[in-house]
Amino acid sequence: MALAPASATGAPTIAGATSAAPGSGEQEIKSPMIGTFYRSPSPEAGPYVEVGMEVNPETVVCIIEAMKVMNEIKAEARGVITQVLVENAKPVEFGQPMFKIRPN
């Protein structure tokens, strides 16, 4: 798990792991830690990413709350989001796929 400089919120930015989904040509953005998955920075805000949105390696795709710390997760790949695999405010495990992206 790679730690990047602190984000604008002061929380460290955690890089998510990306790997190819078997046989699909798509990649998965996997959770780098155990925690609670959030699609947006606050309950009133819209999600960081939606299906069909282009992302680059620096695009924040979600937040994972672990031990009361909000960790921004970046895409770490260039492509288009094709699926969101986790419901907002649900727990995630280390290595669990959260998003699928089609490289471009």
N, CA, C and O atoms as CSV, one atom per row, in Angstrom:
chain,resi,resn,atom,element,x,y,z
A,1,MET,N,N,0.855,-1.159,0.000
A,1,MET,CA,C,0.000,0.000,0.000
A,1,MET,C,C,0.898,1.217,0.000
A,1,MET,O,O,1.813,1.320,0.817
A,2,ALA,N,N,0.644,2.132,-0.903
A,2,ALA,CA,C,1.472,3.313,-1.050
A,2,ALA,C,C,0.780,4.513,-0.433
A,2,ALA,O,O,-0.392,4.770,-0.706
A,3,LEU,N,N,1.507,5.247,0.399
A,3,LEU,CA,C,0.974,6.470,0.972
A,3,LEU,C,C,1.472,7.638,0.148
A,3,LEU,O,O,2.652,7.705,-0.197
A,4,ALA,N,N,0.591,8.542,-0.163
A,4,ALA,CA,C,0.944,9.742,-0.910
A,4,ALA,C,C,0.807,10.922,0.048
A,4,ALA,O,O,0.361,10.752,1.183
A,5,PRO,N,N,1.186,12.114,-0.402
A,5,PRO,CA,C,1.047,13.282,0.468
A,5,PRO,C,C,-0.403,13.481,0.903
A,5,PRO,O,O,-1.334,12.991,0.264
A,6,ALA,N,N,-0.570,14.205,1.995
A,6,ALA,CA,C,-1.911,14.448,2.524
A,6,ALA,C,C,-2.764,15.176,1.501
A,6,ALA,O,O,-2.261,15.983,0.719
A,7,SER,N,N,-4.049,14.889,1.511
A,7,SER,CA,C,-4.988,15.525,0.599
A,7,SER,C,C,-5.385,16.885,1.141
A,7,SER,O,O,-4.911,17.303,2.197
A,8,ALA,N,N,-6.248,17.571,0.424
A,8,ALA,CA,C,-6.744,18.873,0.845
A,8,ALA,C,C,-7.483,18.774,2.173
A,8,ALA,O,O,-7.551,19.755,2.914
A,9,THR,N,N,-8.035,17.610,2.482
A,9,THR,CA,C,-8.748,17.426,3.750
A,9,THR,C,C,-7.788,17.149,4.893
A,9,THR,O,O,-8.205,17.092,6.050
A,10,GLY,N,N,-6.495,16.975,4.584
A,10,GLY,CA,C,-5.512,16.676,5.601
A,10,GLY,C,C,-5.319,15.195,5.828
A,10,GLY,O,O,-4.391,14.794,6.531
A,11,ALA,N,N,-6.179,14.372,5.246
A,11,ALA,CA,C,-6.044,12.927,5.395
A,11,ALA,C,C,-5.029,12.410,4.389
A,11,ALA,O,O,-4.919,12.965,3.296
A,12,PRO,N,N,-4.289,11.371,4.724
A,12,PRO,CA,C,-3.351,10.824,3.750
A,12,PRO,C,C,-4.108,10.241,2.564
A,12,PRO,O,O,-5.230,9.754,2.700
A,13,THR,N,N,-3.477,10.299,1.415
A,13,THR,CA,C,-4.069,9.725,0.226
A,13,THR,C,C,-3.482,8.344,0.039
A,13,THR,O,O,-2.262,8.195,-0.030
A,14,ILE,N,N,-4.335,7.323,-0.046
A,14,ILE,CA,C,-3.882,5.944,-0.195
A,14,ILE,C,C,-4.095,5.541,-1.643
A,14,ILE,O,O,-5.155,5.778,-2.222
A,15,ALA,N,N,-3.098,4.944,-2.201
A,15,ALA,CA,C,-3.212,4.486,-3.581
A,15,ALA,C,C,-3.893,3.128,-3.596
A,15,ALA,O,O,-3.490,2.222,-2.868
A,16,GLY,N,N,-4.924,2.983,-4.421
A,16,GLY,CA,C,-5.631,1.708,-4.564
A,16,GLY,C,C,-4.883,0.800,-5.514
A,16,GLY,O,O,-4.186,1.274,-6.411
A,17,ALA,N,N,-5.016,-0.481,-5.330
A,17,ALA,CA,C,-4.367,-1.443,-6.216
A,17,ALA,C,C,-5.243,-1.663,-7.440
A,17,ALA,O,O,-6.464,-1.769,-7.323
A,18,THR,N,N,-4.625,-1.733,-8.606
A,18,THR,CA,C,-5.380,-2.023,-9.822
A,18,THR,C,C,-4.854,-3.318,-10.409
A,18,THR,O,O,-3.647,-3.558,-10.422
A,19,SER,N,N,-5.757,-4.147,-10.892
A,19,SER,CA,C,-5.348,-5.379,-11.545
A,19,SER,C,C,-6.343,-5.709,-12.640
A,19,SER,O,O,-7.480,-5.238,-12.626
A,20,ALA,N,N,-5.912,-6.507,-13.570
A,20,ALA,CA,C,-6.778,-6.884,-14.684
A,20,ALA,C,C,-7.799,-7.905,-14.219
A,20,ALA,O,O,-7.473,-8.844,-13.493
A,21,ALA,N,N,-9.048,-7.708,-14.649
A,21,ALA,CA,C,-10.096,-8.698,-14.378
A,21,ALA,C,C,-9.885,-9.847,-15.357
A,21,ALA,O,O,-9.693,-9.601,-16.548
A,22,PRO,N,N,-9.914,-11.072,-14.899
A,22,PRO,CA,C,-9.617,-12.213,-15.754
A,22,PRO,C,C,-10.498,-12.266,-17.007
A,22,PRO,O,O,-11.725,-12.281,-16.909
A,23,GLY,N,N,-9.861,-12.292,-18.188
A,23,GLY,CA,C,-10.543,-12.511,-19.452
A,23,GLY,C,C,-11.422,-11.391,-19.959
A,23,GLY,O,O,-12.028,-11.550,-21.019
A,24,SER,N,N,-11.531,-10.261,-19.266
A,24,SER,CA,C,-12.466,-9.221,-19.691
A,24,SER,C,C,-11.792,-8.035,-20.361
A,24,SER,O,O,-12.465,-7.245,-21.023
A,25,GLY,N,N,-10.488,-7.892,-20.206
A,25,GLY,CA,C,-9.806,-6.718,-20.723
A,25,GLY,C,C,-9.986,-5.514,-19.812
A,25,GLY,O,O,-9.386,-4.464,-20.046
A,26,GLU,N,N,-10.807,-5.654,-18.777
A,26,GLU,CA,C,-11.013,-4.578,-17.815
A,26,GLU,C,C,-10.055,-4.744,-16.647
A,26,GLU,O,O,-9.533,-5.830,-16.397
A,27,GLN,N,N,-9.835,-3.638,-15.934
A,27,GLN,CA,C,-9.035,-3.678,-14.724
A,27,GLN,C,C,-9.939,-3.446,-13.531
A,27,GLN,O,O,-11.012,-2.858,-13.663
A,28,GLU,N,N,-9.509,-3.904,-12.372
A,28,GLU,CA,C,-10.247,-3.684,-11.137
A,28,GLU,C,C,-9.454,-2.734,-10.253
A,28,GLU,O,O,-8.230,-2.822,-10.159
A,29,ILE,N,N,-10.169,-1.831,-9.611
A,29,ILE,CA,C,-9.568,-1.014,-8.559
A,29,ILE,C,C,-9.953,-1.701,-7.261
A,29,ILE,O,O,-11.131,-1.800,-6.920
A,30,LYS,N,N,-8.942,-2.174,-6.543
A,30,LYS,CA,C,-9.179,-2.960,-5.335
A,30,LYS,C,C,-8.896,-2.129,-4.088
A,30,LYS,O,O,-8.107,-1.185,-4.111
A,31,SER,N,N,-9.554,-2.503,-3.016
A,31,SER,CA,C,-9.364,-1.810,-1.753
A,31,SER,C,C,-7.976,-2.112,-1.189
A,31,SER,O,O,-7.583,-3.274,-1.093
A,32,PRO,N,N,-7.234,-1.063,-0.816
A,32,PRO,CA,C,-5.913,-1.293,-0.222
A,32,PRO,C,C,-5.961,-1.532,1.290
A,32,PRO,O,O,-4.924,-1.687,1.934
A,33,MET,N,N,-7.187,-1.561,1.853
A,33,MET,CA,C,-7.313,-1.711,3.309
A,33,MET,C,C,-8.718,-2.161,3.674
A,33,MET,O,O,-9.620,-2.174,2.837
A,34,ILE,N,N,-8.884,-2.525,4.926
A,34,ILE,CA,C,-10.192,-2.827,5.489
A,34,ILE,C,C,-10.788,-1.512,5.984
A,34,ILE,O,O,-10.091,-0.702,6.596
A,35,GLY,N,N,-12.070,-1.303,5.722
A,35,GLY,CA,C,-12.708,-0.083,6.200
A,35,GLY,C,C,-14.107,0.057,5.649
A,35,GLY,O,O,-14.702,-0.908,5.169
A,36,THR,N,N,-14.629,1.275,5.721
A,36,THR,CA,C,-15.954,1.585,5.202
A,36,THR,C,C,-15.807,2.418,3.932
A,36,THR,O,O,-15.112,3.434,3.920
A,37,PHE,N,N,-16.470,1.975,2.864
A,37,PHE,CA,C,-16.396,2.574,1.533
A,37,PHE,C,C,-17.390,3.725,1.420
A,37,PHE,O,O,-18.568,3.568,1.743
A,38,TYR,N,N,-16.915,4.879,0.963
A,38,TYR,CA,C,-17.799,6.020,0.693
A,38,TYR,C,C,-17.539,6.534,-0.718
A,38,TYR,O,O,-16.392,6.756,-1.105
A,39,ARG,N,N,-18.609,6.720,-1.478
A,39,ARG,CA,C,-18.494,7.181,-2.870
A,39,ARG,C,C,-18.306,8.681,-2.991
A,39,ARG,O,O,-17.873,9.157,-4.040
A,40,SER,N,N,-18.622,9.450,-1.938
A,40,SER,CA,C,-18.534,10.909,-2.012
A,40,SER,C,C,-17.838,11.461,-0.770
A,40,SER,O,O,-17.741,10.779,0.250
A,41,PRO,N,N,-17.351,12.707,-0.862
A,41,PRO,CA,C,-16.633,13.289,0.274
A,41,PRO,C,C,-17.535,13.634,1.456
A,41,PRO,O,O,-17.051,13.763,2.581
A,42,SER,N,N,-18.851,13.787,1.217
A,42,SER,CA,C,-19.801,14.065,2.294
A,42,SER,C,C,-21.183,13.586,1.852
A,42,SER,O,O,-21.411,13.381,0.660
A,43,PRO,N,N,-22.101,13.407,2.794
A,43,PRO,CA,C,-23.432,12.923,2.419
A,43,PRO,C,C,-24.161,13.836,1.437
A,43,PRO,O,O,-24.980,13.358,0.651
A,44,GLU,N,N,-23.884,15.135,1.464
A,44,GLU,CA,C,-24.556,16.084,0.573
A,44,GLU,C,C,-23.923,16.159,-0.817
A,44,GLU,O,O,-24.561,16.616,-1.766
A,45,ALA,N,N,-22.690,15.720,-0.939
A,45,ALA,CA,C,-21.942,15.848,-2.203
A,45,ALA,C,C,-22.244,14.686,-3.139
A,45,ALA,O,O,-22.657,13.610,-2.706
A,46,GLY,N,N,-22.032,14.921,-4.418
A,46,GLY,CA,C,-22.176,13.859,-5.407
A,46,GLY,C,C,-20.997,12.903,-5.347
A,46,GLY,O,O,-19.974,13.215,-4.738
A,47,PRO,N,N,-21.133,11.730,-5.978
A,47,PRO,CA,C,-20.041,10.754,-5.966
A,47,PRO,C,C,-18.797,11.271,-6.690
A,47,PRO,O,O,-18.883,12.096,-7.600
A,48,TYR,N,N,-17.653,10.770,-6.266
A,48,TYR,CA,C,-16.399,11.129,-6.937
A,48,TYR,C,C,-16.433,10.712,-8.409
A,48,TYR,O,O,-16.053,11.489,-9.285
A,49,VAL,N,N,-16.887,9.488,-8.679
A,49,VAL,CA,C,-16.938,8.983,-10.058
A,49,VAL,C,C,-18.262,8.266,-10.310
A,49,VAL,O,O,-18.897,7.753,-9.388
A,50,GLU,N,N,-18.655,8.243,-11.566
A,50,GLU,CA,C,-19.863,7.543,-12.016
A,50,GLU,C,C,-19.478,6.613,-13.158
A,50,GLU,O,O,-18.423,6.784,-13.770
A,51,VAL,N,N,-20.326,5.630,-13.448
A,51,VAL,CA,C,-20.115,4.753,-14.603
A,51,VAL,C,C,-20.086,5.633,-15.858
A,51,VAL,O,O,-20.925,6.515,-16.035
A,52,GLY,N,N,-19.097,5.371,-16.723
A,52,GLY,CA,C,-18.927,6.140,-17.954
A,52,GLY,C,C,-17.946,7.295,-17.828
A,52,GLY,O,O,-17.588,7.909,-18.833
A,53,MET,N,N,-17.512,7.597,-16.633
A,53,MET,CA,C,-16.582,8.702,-16.403
A,53,MET,C,C,-15.146,8.270,-16.683
A,53,MET,O,O,-14.732,7.172,-16.312
A,54,GLU,N,N,-14.391,9.151,-17.346
A,54,GLU,CA,C,-12.967,8.893,-17.584
A,54,GLU,C,C,-12.185,9.242,-16.333
A,54,GLU,O,O,-12.456,10.246,-15.673
A,55,VAL,N,N,-11.204,8.397,-16.013
A,55,VAL,CA,C,-10.335,8.646,-14.866
A,55,VAL,C,C,-8.885,8.554,-15.319
A,55,VAL,O,O,-8.573,7.952,-16.347
A,56,ASN,N,N,-8.010,9.162,-14.534
A,56,ASN,CA,C,-6.571,9.038,-14.759
A,56,ASN,C,C,-5.955,8.542,-13.457
A,56,ASN,O,O,-6.664,8.418,-12.458
A,57,PRO,N,N,-4.670,8.258,-13.441
A,57,PRO,CA,C,-4.068,7.692,-12.227
A,57,PRO,C,C,-4.238,8.545,-10.964
A,57,PRO,O,O,-4.198,8.012,-9.855
A,58,GLU,N,N,-4.426,9.854,-11.114
A,58,GLU,CA,C,-4.557,10.744,-9.955
A,58,GLU,C,C,-6.006,11.021,-9.553
A,58,GLU,O,O,-6.237,11.739,-8.579
A,59,THR,N,N,-6.982,10.478,-10.269
A,59,THR,CA,C,-8.395,10.713,-9.959
A,59,THR,C,C,-8.788,9.998,-8.662
A,59,THR,O,O,-8.582,8.793,-8.524
A,60,VAL,N,N,-9.351,10.745,-7.722
A,60,VAL,CA,C,-9.873,10.140,-6.496
A,60,VAL,C,C,-11.192,9.467,-6.862
A,60,VAL,O,O,-12.080,10.101,-7.433
A,61,VAL,N,N,-11.319,8.177,-6.530
A,61,VAL,CA,C,-12.524,7.425,-6.887
A,61,VAL,C,C,-13.443,7.184,-5.689
A,61,VAL,O,O,-14.641,6.965,-5.867
A,62,CYS,N,N,-12.895,7.223,-4.468
A,62,CYS,CA,C,-13.709,6.992,-3.272
A,62,CYS,C,C,-12.891,7.333,-2.039
A,62,CYS,O,O,-11.724,7.717,-2.121
A,63,ILE,N,N,-13.546,7.179,-0.892
A,63,ILE,CA,C,-12.877,7.301,0.411
A,63,ILE,C,C,-13.114,5.993,1.155
A,63,ILE,O,O,-14.197,5.412,1.088
A,64,ILE,N,N,-12.095,5.546,1.857
A,64,ILE,CA,C,-12.266,4.422,2.776
A,64,ILE,C,C,-11.930,4.939,4.172
A,64,ILE,O,O,-10.834,5.436,4.428
A,65,GLU,N,N,-12.916,4.804,5.070
A,65,GLU,CA,C,-12.708,5.204,6.457
A,65,GLU,C,C,-12.143,4.019,7.222
A,65,GLU,O,O,-12.738,2.942,7.263
A,66,ALA,N,N,-10.994,4.237,7.821
A,66,ALA,CA,C,-10.348,3.203,8.632
A,66,ALA,C,C,-9.840,3.857,9.904
A,66,ALA,O,O,-9.039,4.791,9.852
A,67,MET,N,N,-10.297,3.378,11.022
A,67,MET,CA,C,-9.884,3.899,12.330
A,67,MET,C,C,-10.106,5.414,12.427
A,67,MET,O,O,-9.237,6.147,12.900
A,68,LYS,N,N,-11.268,5.868,11.979
A,68,LYS,CA,C,-11.693,7.273,12.039
A,68,LYS,C,C,-10.873,8.197,11.137
A,68,LYS,O,O,-10.948,9.418,11.278
A,69,VAL,N,N,-10.092,7.633,10.213
A,69,VAL,CA,C,-9.330,8.417,9.248
A,69,VAL,C,C,-9.941,8.201,7.874
A,69,VAL,O,O,-10.174,7.064,7.464
A,70,MET,N,N,-10.201,9.300,7.155
A,70,MET,CA,C,-10.759,9.228,5.806
A,70,MET,C,C,-9.594,9.173,4.813
A,70,MET,O,O,-8.835,10.134,4.684
A,71,ASN,N,N,-9.457,8.039,4.111
A,71,ASN,CA,C,-8.367,7.825,3.164
A,71,ASN,C,C,-8.884,7.921,1.738
A,71,ASN,O,O,-9.725,7.123,1.323
A,72,GLU,N,N,-8.384,8.896,0.988
A,72,GLU,CA,C,-8.772,9.031,-0.412
A,72,GLU,C,C,-8.084,7.954,-1.237
A,72,GLU,O,O,-6.877,7.745,-1.109
A,73,ILE,N,N,-8.847,7.270,-2.084
A,73,ILE,CA,C,-8.313,6.206,-2.932
A,73,ILE,C,C,-8.296,6.707,-4.367
A,73,ILE,O,O,-9.305,7.194,-4.877
A,74,LYS,N,N,-7.141,6.585,-5.014
A,74,LYS,CA,C,-6.982,7.037,-6.395
A,74,LYS,C,C,-7.099,5.865,-7.357
A,74,LYS,O,O,-6.881,4.713,-6.982
A,75,ALA,N,N,-7.445,6.172,-8.602
A,75,ALA,CA,C,-7.655,5.146,-9.625
A,75,ALA,C,C,-6.367,4.405,-9.959
A,75,ALA,O,O,-6.401,3.195,-10.182
A,76,GLU,N,N,-5.234,5.098,-10.001
A,76,GLU,CA,C,-3.939,4.528,-10.367
A,76,GLU,C,C,-3.914,3.918,-11.765
A,76,GLU,O,O,-3.015,3.138,-12.081
A,77,ALA,N,N,-4.872,4.257,-12.592
A,77,ALA,CA,C,-4.919,3.760,-13.967
A,77,ALA,C,C,-5.705,4.761,-14.801
A,77,ALA,O,O,-6.475,5.561,-14.270
A,78,ARG,N,N,-5.506,4.709,-16.091
A,78,ARG,CA,C,-6.244,5.563,-17.009
A,78,ARG,C,C,-7.304,4.710,-17.687
A,78,ARG,O,O,-7.011,3.611,-18.158
A,79,GLY,N,N,-8.533,5.207,-17.738
A,79,GLY,CA,C,-9.598,4.451,-18.377
A,79,GLY,C,C,-10.962,5.040,-18.098
A,79,GLY,O,O,-11.089,6.189,-17.676
A,80,VAL,N,N,-11.992,4.220,-18.344
A,80,VAL,CA,C,-13.384,4.621,-18.147
A,80,VAL,C,C,-14.000,3.678,-17.116
A,80,VAL,O,O,-13.864,2.459,-17.226
A,81,ILE,N,N,-14.671,4.236,-16.124
A,81,ILE,CA,C,-15.351,3.423,-15.108
A,81,ILE,C,C,-16.490,2.666,-15.792
A,81,ILE,O,O,-17.342,3.271,-16.442
A,82,THR,N,N,-16.498,1.332,-15.642
A,82,THR,CA,C,-17.558,0.522,-16.242
A,82,THR,C,C,-18.510,-0.058,-15.202
A,82,THR,O,O,-19.657,-0.372,-15.520
A,83,GLN,N,N,-18.043,-0.204,-13.955
A,83,GLN,CA,C,-18.894,-0.740,-12.892
A,83,GLN,C,C,-18.447,-0.212,-11.541
A,83,GLN,O,O,-17.255,-0.026,-11.295
A,84,VAL,N,N,-19.420,0.028,-10.666
A,84,VAL,CA,C,-19.166,0.293,-9.252
A,84,VAL,C,C,-19.629,-0.966,-8.537
A,84,VAL,O,O,-20.801,-1.332,-8.620
A,85,LEU,N,N,-18.718,-1.629,-7.835
A,85,LEU,CA,C,-18.994,-2.956,-7.274
A,85,LEU,C,C,-19.379,-2.959,-5.795
A,85,LEU,O,O,-19.740,-4.003,-5.252
A,86,VAL,N,N,-19.304,-1.793,-5.135
A,86,VAL,CA,C,-19.580,-1.721,-3.703
A,86,VAL,C,C,-20.636,-0.643,-3.454
A,86,VAL,O,O,-20.608,0.425,-4.067
A,87,GLU,N,N,-21.558,-0.938,-2.554
A,87,GLU,CA,C,-22.572,0.041,-2.161
A,87,GLU,C,C,-21.964,1.061,-1.214
A,87,GLU,O,O,-21.078,0.742,-0.420
A,88,ASN,N,N,-22.453,2.300,-1.307
A,88,ASN,CA,C,-21.996,3.366,-0.426
A,88,ASN,C,C,-22.224,2.993,1.037
A,88,ASN,O,O,-23.248,2.411,1.394
A,89,ALA,N,N,-21.246,3.342,1.875
A,89,ALA,CA,C,-21.287,3.151,3.330
A,89,ALA,C,C,-21.270,1.680,3.756
A,89,ALA,O,O,-21.692,1.350,4.865
A,90,LYS,N,N,-20.786,0.804,2.885
A,90,LYS,CA,C,-20.671,-0.623,3.212
A,90,LYS,C,C,-19.212,-0.957,3.508
A,90,LYS,O,O,-18.312,-0.288,3.001
A,91,PRO,N,N,-18.965,-1.986,4.324
A,91,PRO,CA,C,-17.582,-2.381,4.618
A,91,PRO,C,C,-16.906,-3.022,3.407
A,91,PRO,O,O,-17.547,-3.688,2.594
A,92,VAL,N,N,-15.603,-2.803,3.313
A,92,VAL,CA,C,-14.784,-3.457,2.290
A,92,VAL,C,C,-13.620,-4.163,2.966
A,92,VAL,O,O,-13.183,-3.775,4.050
A,93,GLU,N,N,-13.127,-5.198,2.313
A,93,GLU,CA,C,-11.990,-5.971,2.791
A,93,GLU,C,C,-10.747,-5.600,1.988
A,93,GLU,O,O,-10.857,-5.054,0.891
A,94,PHE,N,N,-9.585,-5.890,2.519
A,94,PHE,CA,C,-8.342,-5.702,1.784
A,94,PHE,C,C,-8.383,-6.532,0.497
A,94,PHE,O,O,-8.675,-7.728,0.539
A,95,GLY,N,N,-8.094,-5.905,-0.636
A,95,GLY,CA,C,-8.051,-6.605,-1.914
A,95,GLY,C,C,-9.401,-6.793,-2.584
A,95,GLY,O,O,-9.467,-7.361,-3.674
A,96,GLN,N,N,-10.475,-6.334,-1.964
A,96,GLN,CA,C,-11.808,-6.477,-2.561
A,96,GLN,C,C,-11.960,-5.523,-3.745
A,96,GLN,O,O,-11.667,-4.335,-3.609
A,97,PRO,N,N,-12.413,-6.013,-4.907
A,97,PRO,CA,C,-12.656,-5.119,-6.043
A,97,PRO,C,C,-13.768,-4.117,-5.714
A,97,PRO,O,O,-14.824,-4.486,-5.199
A,98,MET,N,N,-13.506,-2.833,-6.024
A,98,MET,CA,C,-14.482,-1.775,-5.767
A,98,MET,C,C,-15.049,-1.195,-7.062
A,98,MET,O,O,-16.223,-0.831,-7.128
A,99,PHE,N,N,-14.204,-1.116,-8.085
A,99,PHE,CA,C,-14.595,-0.562,-9.382
A,99,PHE,C,C,-13.974,-1.407,-10.491
A,99,PHE,O,O,-12.957,-2.070,-10.286
A,100,LYS,N,N,-14.599,-1.375,-11.664
A,100,LYS,CA,C,-13.988,-1.916,-12.872
A,100,LYS,C,C,-13.802,-0.766,-13.841
A,100,LYS,O,O,-14.669,0.096,-13.985
A,101,ILE,N,N,-12.638,-0.770,-14.513
A,101,ILE,CA,C,-12.371,0.260,-15.514
A,101,ILE,C,C,-11.891,-0.392,-16.805
A,101,ILE,O,O,-11.206,-1.414,-16.795
A,102,ARG,N,N,-12.269,0.226,-17.903
A,102,ARG,CA,C,-11.814,-0.194,-19.224
A,102,ARG,C,C,-10.664,0.714,-19.600
A,102,ARG,O,O,-10.865,1.916,-19.772
A,103,PRO,N,N,-9.454,0.171,-19.735
A,103,PRO,CA,C,-8.291,1.006,-20.085
A,103,PRO,C,C,-8.492,1.688,-21.433
A,103,PRO,O,O,-9.128,1.142,-22.335
A,104,ASN,N,N,-7.935,2.891,-21.552
A,104,ASN,CA,C,-7.959,3.578,-22.846
A,104,ASN,C,C,-6.650,4.229,-23.136
A,104,ASN,O,O,-6.489,4.853,-24.184
